[in-house]
């Protein structure tokens, strides 16, 4: 579904990615691992179209998106890609359901339809009684589940997650990891997850190991 071909990225004299090739299949849960500075987050940003490669290309279903003009790329991203980060980045002045609705509002979905979809997602994620709570009224684990619901709002083809459980305690991290697999099984989502969590990496269908801006292996977990 997603193909990164000979992806390279530099920041000044620092070469962060060095001609990386990756393929992500529909419905896979793929973890990206490696030491700090390996290029994991940079790879995620390029595949997620948040940044552009110095060289190489990113394609979705055979369509090269890395060459799209900014406005078309922004629309593509909003319709096809969801993001989850280590910090939830919820808007503090809005409730859980309002935060989840934001991507749909950007897309132009009606307020009524967006709220129905957001409520369904929050209920699926175990937050039925927390829809009208603001972020400071939610636990860390609840806030991250709201962020997951927001990422799912426009029914994207793929979710990119950068250290999604890095700011959670062990129990909440475990629950979040299980949630990803539940969503894949129930909704058919594809997940690409940068993580230092060895347990999550071991649970994934496949592990992409990186070091010094290169892919060392792309092994299927047994």
MDAnalysis code that builds the backbone (N, CA, C; Angstrom):
import MDAnalysis as mda
import numpy as np

u = mda.Universe.empty(666, n_residues=222, atom_resindex=np.repeat(np.arange(222), 3), trajectory=True)
u.add_TopologyAttr("name", ["N", "CA", "C"] * 222)
u.add_TopologyAttr("resid", np.arange(1, 223))
u.add_TopologyAttr("resname", ["UNK", "UNK", "UNK", "UNK", "UNK", "UNK", "UNK", "UNK", "UNK", "UNK", "UNK", "UNK", "UNK", "UNK", "UNK", "UNK", "UNK", "UNK", "UNK", "UNK", "UNK", "UNK", "UNK", "UNK", "UNK", "UNK", "UNK", "UNK", "UNK", "UNK", "UNK", "UNK", "UNK", "UNK", "UNK", "UNK", "UNK", "UNK", "UNK", "UNK", "UNK", "UNK", "UNK", "UNK", "UNK", "UNK", "UNK", "UNK", "UNK", "UNK", "UNK", "UNK", "UNK", "UNK", "UNK", "UNK", "UNK", "UNK", "UNK", "UNK", "UNK", "UNK", "UNK", "UNK", "UNK", "UNK", "UNK", "UNK", "UNK", "UNK", "UNK", "UNK", "UNK", "UNK", "UNK", "UNK", "UNK", "UNK", "UNK", "UNK", "UNK", "UNK", "UNK", "UNK", "UNK", "UNK", "UNK", "UNK", "UNK", "UNK", "UNK", "UNK", "UNK", "UNK", "UNK", "UNK", "UNK", "UNK", "UNK", "UNK", "UNK", "UNK", "UNK", "UNK", "UNK", "UNK", "UNK", "UNK", "UNK", "UNK", "UNK", "UNK", "UNK", "UNK", "UNK", "UNK", "UNK", "UNK", "UNK", "UNK", "UNK", "UNK", "UNK", "UNK", "UNK", "UNK", "UNK", "UNK", "UNK", "UNK", "UNK", "UNK", "UNK", "UNK", "UNK", "UNK", "UNK", "UNK", "UNK", "UNK", "UNK", "UNK", "UNK", "UNK", "UNK", "UNK", "UNK", "UNK", "UNK", "UNK", "UNK", "UNK", "UNK", "UNK", "UNK", "UNK", "UNK", "UNK", "UNK", "UNK", "UNK", "UNK", "UNK", "UNK", "UNK", "UNK", "UNK", "UNK", "UNK", "UNK", "UNK", "UNK", "UNK", "UNK", "UNK", "UNK", "UNK", "UNK", "UNK", "UNK", "UNK", "UNK", "UNK", "UNK", "UNK", "UNK", "UNK", "UNK", "UNK", "UNK", "UNK", "UNK", "UNK", "UNK", "UNK", "UNK", "UNK", "UNK", "UNK", "UNK", "UNK", "UNK", "UNK", "UNK", "UNK", "UNK", "UNK", "UNK", "UNK", "UNK", "UNK", "UNK", "UNK", "UNK", "UNK", "UNK", "UNK", "UNK", "UNK", "UNK", "UNK", "UNK"])
u.atoms.positions = np.array([
    [0.826, -1.209, 0.000],
    [0.000, 0.000, 0.000],
    [0.860, 1.258, 0.000],
    [1.912, 1.266, 0.827],
    [2.812, 2.420, 0.900],
    [4.208, 1.964, 0.513],
    [4.838, 2.708, -0.376],
    [6.188, 2.382, -0.809],
    [7.075, 3.614, -0.689],
    [8.157, 3.468, 0.081],
    [9.193, 4.490, 0.136],
    [10.386, 3.993, -0.656],
    [10.799, 4.753, -1.658],
    [11.852, 4.313, -2.563],
    [13.065, 5.239, -2.485],
    [14.195, 4.673, -2.084],
    [15.477, 5.387, -2.026],
    [15.337, 6.730, -1.310],
    [14.700, 6.695, -0.141],
    [14.452, 7.924, 0.617],
    [15.719, 8.417, 1.302],
    [16.055, 9.651, 1.038],
    [17.197, 10.289, 1.684],
    [16.750, 11.627, 2.258],
    [17.357, 11.993, 3.387],
    [17.017, 13.261, 4.031],
    [18.228, 13.790, 4.777],
    [18.515, 15.066, 4.595],
    [19.631, 15.707, 5.279],
    [19.151, 16.987, 5.938],
    [19.785, 17.323, 7.048],
    [19.578, 18.610, 7.707],
    [20.947, 19.273, 7.778],
    [21.193, 20.208, 6.865],
    [22.529, 20.777, 6.758],
    [23.511, 19.711, 6.310],
    [24.573, 19.543, 7.067],
    [25.589, 18.539, 6.738],
    [25.230, 17.156, 7.280],
    [24.194, 17.085, 8.107],
    [23.829, 15.825, 8.752],
    [22.907, 15.010, 7.848],
    [23.362, 13.845, 7.420],
    [22.563, 12.951, 6.585],
    [21.788, 12.000, 7.511],
    [20.482, 12.201, 7.579],
    [19.662, 11.472, 8.548],
    [19.141, 10.156, 7.973],
    [18.739, 10.163, 6.710],
    [18.308, 8.950, 6.018],
    [19.161, 8.760, 4.776],
    [19.526, 7.500, 4.507],
    [20.460, 7.194, 3.419],
    [19.869, 6.139, 2.497],
    [19.139, 6.584, 1.488],
    [18.590, 5.727, 0.447],
    [17.822, 4.533, 1.026],
    [16.787, 4.838, 1.801],
    [15.996, 3.815, 2.489],
    [14.832, 3.343, 1.607],
    [14.637, 2.040, 1.549],
    [13.506, 1.439, 0.840],
    [12.614, 0.701, 1.838],
    [11.319, 1.010, 1.836],
    [10.373, 0.308, 2.710],
    [9.059, 0.095, 1.974],
    [8.363, -0.980, 2.335],
    [7.026, -1.264, 1.826],
    [6.133, -1.601, 3.006],
    [4.942, -1.020, 3.032],
    [3.955, -1.284, 4.076],
    [2.712, -1.843, 3.406],
    [2.256, -3.007, 3.866],
    [1.074, -3.643, 3.279],
    [-0.195, -3.237, 4.027],
    [-1.329, -3.247, 3.333],
    [-2.621, -2.948, 3.946],
    [-2.898, -3.902, 5.100],
    [-3.307, -3.359, 6.263],
    [-3.674, -4.174, 7.407],
    [-2.509, -4.636, 8.259],
    [-1.286, -4.239, 7.918],
    [-0.125, -4.607, 8.730],
    [-0.002, -3.699, 9.948],
    [0.569, -4.256, 11.001],
    [1.086, -3.451, 12.105],
    [2.598, -3.613, 12.075],
    [3.281, -2.529, 11.746],
    [4.730, -2.550, 11.572],
    [5.364, -1.669, 12.636],
    [6.342, -2.189, 13.348],
    [7.088, -1.373, 14.293],
    [8.424, -0.987, 13.679],
    [8.868, 0.224, 13.981],
    [10.164, 0.734, 13.519],
    [11.027, 0.950, 14.754],
    [12.138, 0.228, 14.823],
    [12.965, 0.255, 16.021],
    [14.397, 0.646, 15.674],
    [15.167, 0.928, 16.717],
    [16.567, 1.291, 16.541],
    [16.966, 2.319, 17.572],
    [18.265, 2.574, 17.716],
    [18.735, 3.539, 18.715],
    [18.341, 4.962, 18.354],
    [18.452, 5.851, 19.325],
    [18.193, 7.266, 19.072],
    [19.129, 7.767, 17.973],
    [18.578, 8.559, 17.062],
    [19.379, 9.067, 15.968],
    [19.467, 8.144, 14.775],
    [18.704, 7.036, 14.810],
    [18.754, 6.071, 13.708],
    [18.007, 6.554, 12.474],
    [17.091, 7.527, 12.657],
    [16.302, 8.023, 11.531],
    [14.861, 7.563, 11.552],
    [14.444, 6.970, 12.655],
    [13.088, 6.390, 12.736],
    [12.003, 7.449, 12.547],
    [12.062, 8.504, 13.333],
    [11.027, 9.539, 13.260],
    [11.066, 10.258, 11.923],
    [12.250, 10.445, 11.377],
    [12.365, 11.081, 10.056],
    [11.694, 10.213, 9.002],
    [11.909, 8.906, 9.057],
    [11.251, 7.996, 8.117],
    [9.736, 8.097, 8.264],
    [9.253, 8.136, 9.496],
    [7.813, 8.243, 9.741],
    [7.252, 9.536, 9.148],
    [7.968, 10.631, 9.326],
    [7.508, 11.918, 8.804],
    [7.469, 11.932, 7.279],
    [8.433, 11.267, 6.641],
    [8.445, 11.215, 5.179],
    [7.315, 10.334, 4.662],
    [7.131, 9.165, 5.263],
    [6.051, 8.280, 4.835],
    [4.692, 8.909, 5.094],
    [4.596, 9.701, 6.166],
    [3.345, 10.367, 6.519],
    [3.139, 11.699, 5.822],
    [4.049, 12.079, 4.946],
    [3.986, 13.305, 4.136],
    [4.072, 14.588, 4.967],
    [4.556, 14.483, 6.205],
    [4.754, 15.681, 7.016],
    [6.020, 16.421, 6.601],
    [6.912, 15.714, 5.914],
    [8.153, 16.295, 5.425],
    [8.439, 15.663, 4.064],
    [9.281, 16.311, 3.287],
    [9.609, 15.831, 1.955],
    [11.049, 15.307, 1.916],
    [11.302, 14.233, 1.178],
    [12.665, 13.707, 1.097],
    [13.564, 14.598, 0.258],
    [14.856, 14.548, 0.538],
    [15.840, 15.208, -0.321],
    [15.901, 14.483, -1.657],
    [15.898, 13.156, -1.583],
    [15.864, 12.300, -2.769],
    [14.913, 11.152, -2.492],
    [14.394, 10.541, -3.566],
    [13.499, 9.400, -3.423],
    [12.038, 9.821, -3.501],
    [11.148, 8.863, -3.301],
    [9.717, 9.130, -3.450],
    [8.902, 8.291, -2.486],
    [7.670, 8.762, -2.216],
    [6.693, 8.043, -1.401],
    [5.441, 7.858, -2.244],
    [4.967, 6.612, -2.333],
    [3.773, 6.309, -3.127],
    [2.737, 5.598, -2.277],
    [1.470, 5.923, -2.518],
    [0.331, 5.238, -1.908],
    [-0.465, 4.587, -3.030],
    [-0.565, 3.256, -2.962],
    [-1.298, 2.504, -3.991],
    [-0.839, 2.892, -5.395],
    [0.466, 3.066, -5.559],
    [1.040, 3.351, -6.859],
    [1.032, 4.809, -7.273],
    [0.427, 5.679, -6.454],
    [0.377, 7.112, -6.765],
    [1.470, 7.829, -5.964],
    [2.366, 8.521, -6.661],
    [3.466, 9.205, -5.988],
    [2.950, 10.489, -5.335],
    [2.840, 10.460, -4.013],
    [2.275, 11.611, -3.299],
    [3.338, 12.653, -2.977],
    [4.593, 12.255, -2.984],
    [5.657, 13.201, -2.636],
    [5.824, 14.296, -3.679],
    [5.176, 14.148, -4.836],
    [5.262, 15.180, -5.874],
    [4.010, 16.055, -5.946],
    [3.027, 15.809, -5.058],
    [1.802, 16.603, -5.072],
    [2.061, 18.038, -4.621],
    [1.285, 18.973, -5.146],
    [1.381, 20.356, -4.699],
    [0.857, 20.455, -3.260],
    [1.333, 21.456, -2.495],
    [1.013, 21.539, -1.065],
    [-0.465, 21.421, -0.714],
    [-1.355, 22.097, -1.457],
    [-2.776, 22.054, -1.105],
    [-3.372, 20.672, -1.355],
    [-2.963, 20.017, -2.447],
    [-3.443, 18.675, -2.730],
    [-2.855, 17.669, -1.745],
    [-1.619, 17.897, -1.345],
    [-0.982, 17.004, -0.374],
    [-1.663, 17.120, 0.987],
    [-2.024, 18.335, 1.384],
    [-2.713, 18.541, 2.662],
    [-4.064, 17.831, 2.660],
    [-4.782, 17.910, 1.550],
    [-6.068, 17.223, 1.441],
    [-5.879, 15.720, 1.481],
    [-4.880, 15.217, 0.765],
    [-4.593, 13.782, 0.775],
    [-4.299, 13.310, 2.200],
    [-3.488, 14.074, 2.902],
    [-3.100, 13.705, 4.270],
    [-4.323, 13.660, 5.186],
    [-5.175, 14.654, 5.072],
    [-6.365, 14.724, 5.913],
    [-7.319, 13.563, 5.657],
    [-7.402, 13.113, 4.407],
    [-8.332, 12.052, 4.039],
    [-7.778, 10.649, 4.274],
    [-6.453, 10.491, 4.268],
    [-5.873, 9.153, 4.210],
    [-4.945, 8.773, 5.353],
    [-4.521, 9.760, 6.152],
    [-3.481, 9.499, 7.145],
    [-3.902, 10.033, 8.513],
    [-3.653, 9.230, 9.552],
    [-3.859, 9.664, 10.928],
    [-2.534, 9.621, 11.678],
    [-2.388, 10.501, 12.670],
    [-1.139, 10.583, 13.419],
    [-1.402, 10.487, 14.923],
    [-0.522, 9.756, 15.598],
    [-0.523, 9.699, 17.060],
    [0.908, 9.956, 17.511],
    [1.072, 10.874, 18.465],
    [2.410, 11.223, 18.924],
    [2.573, 10.854, 20.402],
    [3.801, 10.971, 20.885],
    [4.065, 10.647, 22.291],
    [3.242, 11.544, 23.211],
    [3.143, 12.806, 22.874],
    [2.311, 13.743, 23.620],
    [1.025, 13.935, 22.825],
    [-0.095, 13.876, 23.506],
    [-1.394, 13.779, 22.829],
    [-1.765, 15.000, 22.003],
    [-1.237, 16.188, 22.354],
    [-1.511, 17.419, 21.606],
    [-3.011, 17.704, 21.481],
    [-3.763, 17.437, 22.537],
    [-5.181, 17.806, 22.547],
    [-5.309, 19.296, 22.826],
    [-6.341, 19.906, 22.262],
    [-6.581, 21.323, 22.508],
    [-7.271, 21.480, 23.858],
    [-6.638, 22.159, 24.815],
    [-7.131, 22.153, 26.198],
    [-8.490, 22.795, 26.395],
    [-8.867, 23.721, 25.512],
    [-10.125, 24.440, 25.697],
    [-11.330, 23.691, 25.142],
    [-11.081, 22.557, 24.476],
    [-12.162, 21.786, 23.870],
    [-12.359, 20.445, 24.578],
    [-13.586, 19.924, 24.510],
    [-13.890, 18.635, 25.126],
    [-13.301, 17.498, 24.306],
    [-13.393, 16.295, 24.857],
    [-12.887, 15.112, 24.156],
    [-13.544, 14.962, 22.791],
    [-14.872, 15.058, 22.747],
    [-15.567, 14.854, 21.472],
    [-15.247, 15.977, 20.485],
    [-15.062, 17.199, 20.972],
    [-14.697, 18.301, 20.080],
    [-13.296, 18.112, 19.513],
    [-12.367, 17.640, 20.332],
    [-11.015, 17.359, 19.848],
    [-11.027, 16.294, 18.759],
    [-11.822, 15.253, 18.965],
    [-11.890, 14.166, 17.993],
    [-12.496, 14.638, 16.683],
    [-13.426, 15.576, 16.750],
    [-14.109, 16.090, 15.561],
    [-13.219, 16.945, 14.664],
    [-12.115, 17.475, 15.173],
    [-11.329, 18.469, 14.441],
    [-10.947, 18.046, 13.022],
    [-10.400, 16.828, 12.801],
    [-10.035, 16.460, 11.418],
    [-11.234, 16.445, 10.475],
    [-12.413, 16.067, 11.002],
    [-13.618, 16.043, 10.173],
    [-14.067, 17.456, 9.822],
    [-13.957, 18.375, 10.777],
    [-14.317, 19.768, 10.497],
    [-13.415, 20.343, 9.403],
    [-12.122, 20.009, 9.465],
    [-11.174, 20.483, 8.450],
    [-11.560, 19.941, 7.077],
    [-12.048, 18.701, 7.062],
    [-12.449, 18.066, 5.799],
    [-13.752, 18.636, 5.252],
    [-14.539, 19.275, 6.123],
    [-15.799, 19.852, 5.688],
    [-17.017, 19.022, 6.058],
    [-16.835, 18.019, 6.918],
    [-17.947, 17.196, 7.385],
    [-18.876, 18.035, 8.256],
    [-20.173, 17.788, 8.170],
    [-21.125, 18.554, 8.976],
    [-20.901, 18.278, 10.465],
    [-21.263, 19.255, 11.283],
    [-21.080, 19.123, 12.729],
    [-21.845, 17.918, 13.266],
    [-23.063, 17.709, 12.765],
    [-23.891, 16.596, 13.218],
    [-23.232, 15.251, 12.906],
    [-22.808, 15.071, 11.663],
    [-22.204, 13.800, 11.256],
    [-20.874, 13.567, 11.970],
    [-20.114, 14.643, 12.144],
    [-18.821, 14.516, 12.821],
    [-19.007, 14.072, 14.265],
    [-19.992, 14.646, 14.948],
    [-20.211, 14.289, 16.352],
    [-20.695, 12.849, 16.495],
    [-21.499, 12.379, 15.553],
    [-21.946, 10.988, 15.592],
    [-20.749, 10.055, 15.459],
    [-19.900, 10.312, 14.475],
    [-18.707, 9.498, 14.238],
    [-17.760, 9.557, 15.438],
    [-17.534, 10.755, 15.991],
    [-16.632, 10.917, 17.126],
    [-17.142, 10.161, 18.350],
    [-18.447, 10.237, 18.589],
    [-19.030, 9.526, 19.731],
    [-18.873, 8.016, 19.574],
    [-19.064, 7.514, 18.358],
    [-18.892, 6.080, 18.102],
    [-17.457, 5.648, 18.382],
    [-16.498, 6.443, 17.942],
    [-15.093, 6.103, 18.155],
    [-14.727, 6.144, 19.638],
    [-15.177, 7.171, 20.328],
    [-14.863, 7.282, 21.756],
    [-15.497, 6.136, 22.538],
    [-16.692, 5.721, 22.146],
    [-17.322, 4.569, 22.797],
    [-16.531, 3.293, 22.512],
    [-16.083, 3.131, 21.252],
    [-15.273, 1.976, 20.889],
    [-13.992, 1.906, 21.726],
    [-13.458, 3.063, 22.074],
    [-12.203, 3.132, 22.826],
    [-12.430, 3.192, 24.338],
    [-13.663, 2.936, 24.767],
    [-13.950, 2.846, 26.195],
    [-14.121, 4.177, 26.890],
    [-14.495, 5.219, 26.150],
    [-14.609, 6.559, 26.725],
    [-16.025, 7.113, 26.607],
    [-17.021, 6.240, 26.616],
    [-18.410, 6.663, 26.422],
    [-18.829, 7.722, 27.433],
    [-18.385, 7.604, 28.665],
    [-18.793, 8.550, 29.698],
    [-17.909, 9.767, 29.818],
    [-16.986, 9.959, 28.877],
    [-16.006, 11.043, 29.011],
    [-16.056, 12.040, 27.843],
    [-17.117, 11.963, 27.045],
    [-17.188, 12.771, 25.825],
    [-17.088, 14.275, 26.090],
    [-17.709, 14.739, 27.171],
    [-17.773, 16.176, 27.430],
    [-16.681, 16.644, 28.398],
    [-15.744, 15.759, 28.706],
    [-14.646, 16.140, 29.595],
    [-13.524, 16.803, 28.798],
    [-12.919, 17.820, 29.380],
    [-11.767, 18.469, 28.770],
    [-10.498, 17.691, 29.134],
    [-9.401, 17.888, 28.373],
    [-8.194, 17.099, 28.605],
    [-7.695, 17.086, 30.039],
    [-7.791, 18.226, 30.750],
    [-7.279, 18.252, 32.126],
    [-8.162, 17.471, 33.101],
    [-9.313, 16.992, 32.612],
    [-10.199, 16.173, 33.431],
    [-10.050, 14.678, 33.116],
    [-9.096, 14.354, 32.242],
    [-8.873, 12.972, 31.829],
    [-7.505, 12.491, 32.303],
    [-7.385, 11.187, 32.513],
    [-6.086, 10.605, 32.867],
    [-5.187, 10.595, 31.636],
    [-3.901, 10.296, 31.845],
    [-2.968, 10.236, 30.727],
    [-3.373, 9.199, 29.690],
    [-3.808, 8.030, 30.179],
    [-4.241, 6.983, 29.266],
    [-5.487, 7.372, 28.496],
    [-6.414, 8.064, 29.168],
    [-7.641, 8.524, 28.499],
    [-7.323, 9.586, 27.451],
    [-6.419, 10.496, 27.769],
    [-6.034, 11.523, 26.811],
    [-5.435, 10.898, 25.546],
    [-4.614, 9.872, 25.726],
    [-4.003, 9.250, 24.556],
    [-5.036, 8.485, 23.729],
    [-6.047, 7.924, 24.382],
    [-7.118, 7.255, 23.634],
    [-7.964, 8.261, 22.856],
    [-8.142, 9.448, 23.409],
    [-8.810, 10.516, 22.655],
    [-7.985, 10.856, 21.416],
    [-6.665, 10.908, 21.577],
    [-5.783, 11.192, 20.443],
    [-5.881, 10.087, 19.386],
    [-6.033, 8.842, 19.826],
    [-6.214, 7.731, 18.886],
    [-7.530, 7.907, 18.121],
    [-8.603, 8.239, 18.845],
    [-9.897, 8.466, 18.196],
    [-9.799, 9.589, 17.175],
    [-9.103, 10.645, 17.524],
    [-8.911, 11.765, 16.585],
    [-8.180, 11.297, 15.324],
    [-7.168, 10.449, 15.498],
    [-6.418, 9.938, 14.351],
    [-7.293, 9.081, 13.442],
    [-8.306, 8.429, 14.019],
    [-9.190, 7.540, 13.262],
    [-10.378, 8.264, 12.634],
    [-10.545, 9.533, 12.946],
    [-11.789, 10.245, 12.650],
    [-12.197, 10.173, 11.186],
    [-11.264, 10.373, 10.271],
    [-11.601, 10.394, 8.852],
    [-11.392, 9.039, 8.181],
    [-11.363, 7.984, 9.007],
    [-11.186, 6.619, 8.504],
    [-9.977, 6.520, 7.570],
    [-8.793, 6.878, 8.067],
    [-7.607, 6.911, 7.215],
    [-7.139, 5.515, 6.815],
    [-6.354, 5.465, 5.749],
    [-5.784, 4.199, 5.316],
    [-4.726, 3.701, 6.300],
    [-4.021, 4.636, 6.908],
    [-2.885, 4.267, 7.760],
    [-2.789, 5.226, 8.937],
    [-2.351, 4.667, 10.072],
    [-2.050, 5.456, 11.263],
    [-0.547, 5.407, 11.486],
    [0.091, 6.568, 11.581],
    [1.499, 6.660, 11.939],
    [1.592, 7.090, 13.404],
    [2.318, 6.326, 14.190],
    [2.431, 6.603, 15.624],
    [3.898, 6.708, 16.015],
    [4.268, 7.819, 16.626],
    [5.656, 8.056, 17.026],
    [5.760, 7.986, 18.547],
    [6.303, 6.879, 19.036],
    [6.430, 6.627, 20.486],
    [5.100, 6.869, 21.209],
    [4.015, 6.248, 20.752],
    [2.684, 6.564, 21.293],
    [2.509, 6.222, 22.761],
    [3.290, 5.251, 23.270],
    [3.156, 4.879, 24.681],
    [4.329, 5.377, 25.518],
    [5.172, 6.217, 24.919],
    [6.375, 6.670, 25.611],
    [6.109, 7.530, 26.823],
    [4.924, 8.113, 26.906],
    [4.595, 8.998, 28.022],
    [3.593, 8.364, 28.977],
    [3.377, 7.035, 28.827],
    [2.396, 6.333, 29.648],
    [3.076, 5.360, 30.607],
    [2.376, 5.062, 31.718],
    [2.896, 4.037, 32.620],
    [2.690, 2.659, 31.992],
    [3.229, 1.632, 32.632],
    [3.251, 0.289, 32.040],
    [1.858, -0.231, 31.715],
    [0.915, -0.066, 32.645],
    [-0.440, -0.594, 32.430],
    [-1.136, 0.113, 31.271],
    [-1.044, 1.439, 31.234],
    [-1.687, 2.189, 30.160],
    [-1.010, 1.921, 28.812],
    [0.298, 1.740, 28.831],
    [1.015, 1.408, 27.600],
    [0.540, 0.069, 27.059],
    [0.384, -0.900, 27.949],
    [-0.079, -2.230, 27.533],
    [-1.482, -2.154, 26.941],
    [-2.359, -1.372, 27.560],
    [-3.718, -1.218, 27.050],
    [-3.722, -0.554, 25.675],
    [-2.857, 0.434, 25.498],
    [-2.788, 1.121, 24.206],
    [-2.295, 0.169, 23.116],
    [-1.306, -0.639, 23.442],
    [-0.784, -1.602, 22.469],
    [-1.869, -2.586, 22.038],
    [-2.621, -3.101, 23.007],
    [-3.711, -4.029, 22.685],
    [-4.770, -3.349, 21.826],
    [-4.989, -2.065, 22.088],
    [-5.991, -1.304, 21.343],
    [-5.643, -1.233, 19.857],
    [-4.370, -1.064, 19.542],
    [-3.959, -1.002, 18.139],
    [-4.353, -2.282, 17.395],
    [-4.160, -3.417, 18.040],
    [-4.478, -4.685, 17.390],
    [-5.990, -4.883, 17.281],
    [-6.715, -4.410, 18.280],
    [-8.173, -4.467, 18.218],
    [-8.682, -3.635, 17.047],
    [-8.124, -2.447, 16.875],
    [-8.550, -1.567, 15.792],
    [-8.186, -2.159, 14.433],
    [-7.026, -2.776, 14.342],
    [-6.647, -3.419, 13.087],
    [-7.622, -4.528, 12.742],
    [-7.977, -5.330, 13.750],
    [-8.871, -6.468, 13.518],
    [-10.299, -6.020, 13.205],
    [-10.779, -4.962, 13.878],
    [-12.169, -4.535, 13.724],
    [-12.373, -3.539, 12.588],
    [-11.379, -2.677, 12.348],
    [-11.543, -1.615, 11.361],
    [-10.623, -1.762, 10.155],
    [-9.686, -2.710, 10.228],
    [-8.774, -2.924, 9.106],
    [-7.697, -1.869, 8.967],
    [-7.412, -1.142, 10.060],
    [-6.411, -0.082, 9.985],
    [-5.007, -0.657, 9.812],
    [-4.160, 0.101, 9.146],
    [-2.729, -0.182, 9.040],
    [-2.007, 0.733, 10.022],
    [-1.027, 0.189, 10.756],
    [-0.281, 0.981, 11.731],
    [1.214, 0.881, 11.461],
    [1.883, 2.024, 11.477],
    [3.342, 2.078, 11.435],
    [3.770, 2.817, 12.697],
    [4.502, 2.120, 13.568],
    [4.739, 2.614, 14.924],
    [6.234, 2.681, 15.226],
    [6.731, 3.884, 15.467],
    [8.087, 4.048, 15.980],
    [8.053, 3.807, 17.480],
    [8.903, 2.907, 17.956],
    [8.859, 2.586, 19.382],
    [10.199, 2.073, 19.897],
    [10.468, 2.406, 21.162],
    [11.573, 1.783, 21.892],
    [11.062, 0.656, 22.781],
    [9.744, 0.462, 22.797],
    [9.132, -0.546, 23.660],
    [9.297, -1.926, 23.028],
    [10.131, -2.747, 23.630],
    [10.451, -4.054, 23.050],
    [9.233, -4.963, 22.995],
    [8.333, -4.832, 23.970],
    [7.146, -5.676, 23.982],
    [6.224, -5.338, 22.807],
    [6.027, -4.049, 22.564],
    [5.197, -3.641, 21.437],
    [5.834, -4.077, 20.121],
    [7.134, -3.899, 19.998],
    [7.829, -4.306, 18.774],
    [7.650, -5.802, 18.522],
    [7.702, -6.585, 19.590],
    [7.566, -8.041, 19.451],
    [6.149, -8.446, 19.072],
    [5.155, -7.611, 19.415],
    [3.765, -7.909, 19.095],
    [3.439, -7.617, 17.635],
    [4.190, -6.736, 17.004],
    [3.889, -6.283, 15.644],
    [4.023, -7.425, 14.643],
    [3.358, -7.264, 13.499],
    [3.479, -8.264, 12.436],
    [4.893, -8.286, 11.868],
    [5.517, -7.124, 11.837],
    [6.838, -7.010, 11.218],
    [7.621, -5.913, 11.907],
    [8.940, -6.073, 11.976],
    [9.813, -5.095, 12.617],
    [10.809, -4.564, 11.591],
    [10.828, -3.238, 11.420],
    [11.855, -2.585, 10.610],
    [12.917, -2.066, 11.569],
    [14.106, -2.616, 11.492],
    [15.207, -2.202, 12.369],
    [16.095, -1.211, 11.631],
    [16.392, -0.088, 12.294],
    [17.188, 0.964, 11.672],
    [18.428, 1.294, 12.500],
    [19.438, 1.760, 11.816],
    [20.653, 2.245, 12.476],
    [21.390, 3.174, 11.516],
    [21.794, 4.319, 12.032],
    [22.593, 5.276, 11.262],
    [21.950, 5.633, 9.924],
    [20.636, 5.823, 9.931],
    [19.942, 6.268, 8.734],
    [19.682, 5.217, 7.695],
    [19.908, 3.969, 8.043],
    [19.689, 2.862, 7.094],
    [18.777, 1.786, 7.706],
    [18.118, 1.036, 6.862],
    [17.331, -0.107, 7.321],
    [18.241, -1.328, 7.375],
    [18.329, -1.930, 8.565],
    [19.148, -3.132, 8.727],
    [18.373, -4.387, 8.362],
    [17.074, -4.419, 8.712],
    [16.245, -5.593, 8.421],
    [14.782, -5.203, 8.464],
    [13.942, -6.022, 7.822],
    [12.490, -5.839, 7.833],
    [11.862, -7.209, 8.053],
    [12.013, -7.735, 9.266],
    [11.688, -9.115, 9.562],
    [10.231, -9.292, 9.990],
    [9.619, -10.383, 9.540],
    [8.292, -10.781, 10.001],
    [8.427, -11.455, 11.352],
    [7.605, -11.048, 12.325],
    [7.632, -11.693, 13.644],
    [6.965, -13.056, 13.547],
    [7.541, -14.025, 14.238],
    [6.968, -15.385, 14.237],
    [5.862, -15.467, 15.277],
])
